[in-house]
Every structure is written in C-alpha cells, then in structure tokens.
Amino acid sequence: MTQRSFLFVPGHRQDRFDKAVASGTDAVILDLEDAVAPESKPAARAAVRAWLAAGGRALVRINAADTPWFADDLAMLAALPQAGVMLSKADAPSLAHTLAALPGREVIALLETVAGFMDLAALSRAPGLTQIAFGSVDFGIDSGIADTGDAMTAVRTQIVLHSRFAGLRAPLDGVSVRFDSAEQMYADALRSSQLGFGGKLCIHPAQVGAVNRAFAPSEEEQAWARRVLQAFDASAGAATAVDGKMVDRPVVERARRIVASARAAPGAVA
C-alpha cells in the first residue's frame, strides 16, 4: 500500500489509538517522545506495549539515544517484532545502534538536528534503514532557520536527493502545525510532493484527508499517464509523441510510476 500520511498519537492516550487507525491515515505513529511528559514516559510505554501485544500495528517514535528512556524503549520494541520504529534526533551513530538492536524492522530516521543533517550522507546509507523523515519544527529551532516560504527548501532537497541516491523510500516531510484549514494543509502537502517527498507527517486526524489527496495522482495525471503508456505500446518502443511532446523512456517510467501509485492508493480499483 502507498504510504502518504503518517499520524502521530500521544503514547499515553491509549483511547486514541484505535481512532487513529480508523482515521484514514496510511500509518499510525505511537509517540513516546515529544507528546509525553517525562513523568508519564513509563505509563506511555506500558500503554503502547499492551496495545501492540494485543495485535495493534503501528510505528513507535522512541526517545533519542541521549535520553534516559532510550534503552527501555528499545527493549520494549525488541519483544514486539511487528512494530516499526521512528528514531528521534537521529544521527549516524544512534541510527546504527538502533538498527543493530532491532534487525529486520521498518526503521525511519527522524532528522531534526543540524548534527543529524551534517551526517546525512552516512545516515542515508545505513544498512537496514527504510526511510528518512524531516522533523522540520525541531530542525528550525536547532538551526535558527524559519520554516516559511523557501527558507528550508535547500535542506528538504538534500534529504530527497540523499534518500534517492541511497535507494530508500521517498522521505516524509515534517508536520504542518495548523490543522484548522484543509486548504492550507493540501497546499503544504502538495508542495512537499513537488519537492520529491513521498508523504507527510500529521499531528491531527483533520490533516489526513488533505495529505492523502495531495500525494495521490490527479485524474489529469492519470489520464496523461495512460495516454503515454498506450502510445508507447502502440509504437513498439520506437520514438513517439503525446500531446505534442516527445515520449522517451524517462517519460514512460514516470507514467508507469503514476499508474502504479494510483493503483496502490487505498480504495483504488485495480
């Protein structure tokens, strides 16, 4: 299944776990880090453990490696092989530690510090890494770069290019803090898609629908892709044109990705 929307749920709010699954999001992230106060960490970890042990499926955002909760978070996940992991404040050393402790898992490195960004080349090539997510809010605080307009476009582009070069899934863009405007959420997510991200982190169920729409191929894109593939098949691989533009193999590959993405989207008809 195509994964476009990733919805955070506070780890101490077990009453919201099933609601998050039912929200239409492509993936749920049970959060043991920012959403949970220090005194509530053990209770949150216990709630996440119980829900996952009962058959729930989700990613778990664990605390950073330099915190006192990291080792206990890893130990909990080691006993729950169906759970994926998102590593907070990821850099190359902490990611290597996590991958060694949880082999064979879906592992997402949350890049949210300048130190992590400076490690991007090594981090992206870590054997076993699935994907990188951009923790844009914390990165803005650490770097002093305001996440407005194009101020962080250079950072985002580097994450996309390093992910592509390393053969990872397309990365996830950071959260948008507003959740009272579906139009703004759609615009933010569409911009992420145009920059090469494969999905976006969400902090509220109201954001999920707009994110899913933004990352799904439009009807116009799907129609164009079908015309390209039909023309390519009819030409038996020879040079051809669609809508007055030349069709070569890179264009055909883009059309195939659009068709595959449309088919993989939840609710699509194959």
C-alpha positions in Angstrom: 0.0 0.0 0.0 1.2 3.5 -0.8 2.0 5.4 2.4 1.4 9.1 2.3 0.0 10.2 5.7 1.7 9.3 9.0 -0.4 10.3 12.0 1.2 10.9 15.4 -0.7 9.8 18.5 0.5 10.5 22.1 1.7 7.3 23.6 -0.2 7.9 26.9 -3.5 8.3 25.1 -4.4 4.7 24.5 -8.1 5.8 24.0 -7.0 7.4 20.7 -5.0 4.5 19.2 -7.9 2.7 17.5 -9.4 6.1 16.5 -6.2 7.0 14.8 -6.2 3.7 12.9 -9.7 4.4 11.7 -8.9 8.0 10.6 -7.9 7.1 7.1 -4.2 7.6 7.7 -1.8 5.2 6.0 0.3 4.7 9.1 0.0 5.4 12.8 2.9 6.6 14.9 2.6 6.0 18.6 4.7 8.8 20.2 6.8 8.2 23.2 8.8 11.3 22.7 7.6 14.9 22.4 4.0 14.2 23.1 4.7 12.6 26.5 5.9 14.4 29.6 8.9 12.9 31.4 6.9 11.7 34.4 4.5 9.9 32.0 7.1 8.0 29.9 6.8 4.7 31.8 3.0 4.7 31.6 3.0 5.6 28.0 5.5 2.8 27.2 3.3 0.4 29.0 0.2 1.5 27.1 1.9 1.2 23.8 3.3 -2.3 24.7 -0.2 -3.5 25.7 -1.9 -2.3 22.6 0.8 -3.7 20.3 0.9 -7.0 22.2 -2.9 -7.3 21.6 -2.4 -7.2 17.9 -2.2 -3.5 17.1 0.1 -2.5 14.2 2.0 0.9 14.2 5.3 2.6 14.2 6.6 3.8 17.5 8.5 7.0 17.9 11.1 6.3 20.5 13.1 8.8 22.6 16.5 10.0 21.4 19.6 7.9 22.2 21.0 10.5 24.6 17.9 10.3 26.9 17.4 8.0 29.9 14.4 6.4 28.2 16.1 5.2 25.0 17.2 1.8 26.3 13.8 0.9 27.8 12.1 1.9 24.5 14.4 -0.4 22.6 13.9 -3.2 25.0 10.1 -2.9 24.7 10.2 -3.0 20.9 12.6 -5.9 20.8 9.8 -8.0 22.2 7.3 -6.7 19.6 8.6 -7.7 16.2 5.5 -6.4 14.3 6.2 -2.8 15.3 8.2 -0.4 13.3 10.4 2.3 14.8 10.9 6.0 14.3 14.2 7.2 15.9 14.1 10.7 17.3 17.0 13.1 16.8 18.7 10.6 14.5 22.3 10.8 13.6 24.6 8.1 12.1 25.8 6.6 15.5 22.3 6.5 17.1 20.8 5.1 14.0 23.5 2.3 13.8 22.8 1.4 17.4 19.0 1.2 16.7 19.4 -0.9 13.6 21.7 -3.3 15.4 19.2 -3.7 18.3 16.2 -4.1 16.0 17.3 -6.0 12.9 14.8 -6.6 10.1 12.4 -3.8 11.2 10.9 -0.9 9.4 13.1 1.9 10.7 12.5 5.6 10.0 15.2 8.1 10.9 13.7 11.4 12.1 16.2 14.0 11.0 15.6 17.1 13.2 19.0 18.4 14.2 21.9 20.2 12.5 24.2 17.4 13.6 21.9 14.8 12.0 21.8 16.8 8.8 25.6 17.0 8.7 25.6 13.2 9.0 23.0 12.9 6.1 25.3 11.0 3.7 26.3 8.4 6.2 22.8 8.2 7.8 21.1 7.6 4.5 23.3 4.7 3.6 23.0 2.9 6.9 22.2 -0.8 6.0 18.7 -1.6 7.1 17.3 1.9 7.1 13.9 2.2 5.5 13.2 5.9 5.2 14.1 9.4 6.4 11.5 11.8 7.9 12.2 15.5 8.3 11.5 16.9 11.8 11.2 20.4 10.4 9.9 22.0 13.6 12.8 20.9 15.8 15.2 21.5 13.0 14.1 25.1 12.7 14.7 25.5 16.4 18.1 23.9 16.3 19.2 25.7 13.1 17.6 29.0 13.5 16.1 28.7 10.0 12.4 29.8 9.9 10.3 27.2 8.1 8.5 29.8 5.9 8.5 30.2 2.2 11.5 28.6 0.6 13.8 29.1 3.6 14.2 25.3 4.1 13.9 24.2 0.5 17.7 23.6 0.2 17.5 21.3 3.3 14.5 19.4 2.0 16.1 18.9 -1.4 19.2 17.4 0.1 17.1 14.9 2.1 15.2 13.9 -1.0 18.4 13.5 -3.1 20.3 11.6 -0.5 17.3 9.3 0.0 17.1 8.7 -3.7 20.8 8.0 -4.1 20.7 5.5 -1.2 17.8 3.6 -2.6 15.5 4.5 0.3 11.8 5.1 0.1 11.0 8.7 -0.7 11.3 10.7 2.5 8.5 12.1 4.7 8.1 15.8 5.1 7.6 17.4 8.5 4.3 18.4 10.2 2.3 21.5 9.5 1.3 23.0 12.8 -2.1 24.3 11.5 -4.9 21.8 11.4 -7.9 24.1 11.1 -7.6 24.6 7.3 -7.8 21.7 4.9 -6.9 24.1 2.0 -3.7 25.1 3.7 -2.9 21.6 4.6 -3.4 20.5 1.0 -1.2 23.3 -0.3 1.6 22.4 2.2 1.4 18.7 1.3 1.3 19.4 -2.5 4.5 21.5 -2.1 6.1 18.5 -0.3 5.1 16.2 -3.1 6.5 18.6 -5.7 9.8 18.6 -3.9 10.1 14.8 -4.1 8.8 13.7 -0.7 6.7 10.6 -0.6 4.4 11.5 2.3 4.0 13.9 5.2 3.8 13.7 9.0 0.4 14.7 10.6 -0.4 15.8 14.1 -4.2 15.7 13.8 -6.8 13.4 12.1 -8.2 16.5 10.3 -5.0 16.7 8.3 -5.0 13.2 6.9 -7.5 13.6 4.1 -5.8 16.6 2.6 -2.4 14.9 2.8 -3.7 11.8 1.1 -5.3 13.9 -1.7 -2.1 15.9 -2.3 0.1 12.8 -2.7 -2.4 10.9 -4.9 -2.0 11.4 -8.7 -4.7 13.7 -10.0 -7.2 12.5 -12.6 -5.4 14.6 -15.2 -2.1 13.0 -14.3 -3.6 9.5 -14.5 -5.2 10.2 -17.9 -1.9 11.6 -19.2 0.0 8.5 -17.9 -2.5 6.2 -19.6 -2.1 8.0 -22.9 1.7 7.8 -22.7 1.7 4.1 -22.0 -0.8 3.4 -24.8 1.2 5.4 -27.3 4.4 3.7 -26.2 2.9 0.2 -26.5 1.5 1.1 -29.9 4.9 2.3 -31.1 6.6 -0.9 -30.0 9.2 1.1 -28.2 10.0 3.4 -31.0 10.0 7.2 -30.7 6.6 8.7 -30.4 4.7 11.7 -29.1 1.8 12.5 -26.8 0.2 15.9 -26.6 2.8 17.3 -28.9 5.7 16.2 -26.7 8.3 13.5 -27.3 7.9 10.3 -25.3 11.1 8.6 -24.3 11.9 6.1 -21.7 12.2 8.5 -18.7 8.7 9.8 -19.6 7.4 6.3 -19.8 8.9 5.4 -16.4 7.2 8.5 -14.9 3.9 7.4 -16.4 4.3 3.9 -15.0 5.0 5.3 -11.6 1.9 7.4 -11.7 -0.3 4.4 -12.8 1.3 2.2 -10.1 0.8 4.9 -7.4 -2.9 5.3 -8.4 -3.5 1.5 -8.2 -1.8 1.3 -4.8 -3.7 4.1 -3.2 -6.3 2.8 -0.6 -9.7 2.5 -2.2 -8.3 2.4 -5.7 -9.7 0.0 -8.3 -7.0 -2.1 -9.9 
